[in-house]
Amino acid sequence: MISYLASDADLSSIDKLPWWLQLIIGIAMLLAAGGLHELDKRIDSDFLGFGAFFVGFGGFVVVMSALL
């Protein structure tokens, strides 16, 4: 049985998707970052704060990749 891991993918593989799918993924990541930030305010966890930052930054990069 062949299994694929996220670590097997190139970082440039997001560029091979259509622009509209990149935009949807990026917006979903930004919304997830907002949810993590709200959860971080309630629980006050440093890990959620860092996670929100990195997911939000990744979403920003994906949205910019889709638009440019």
Summary of the structure (lengths in Angstrom):
residues: 68
radius of gyration: 14.0
end to end distance: 38.5
largest distance: 42.4
contacts: 163
relative contact order: 0.18
helix: 82%
strand: 0%
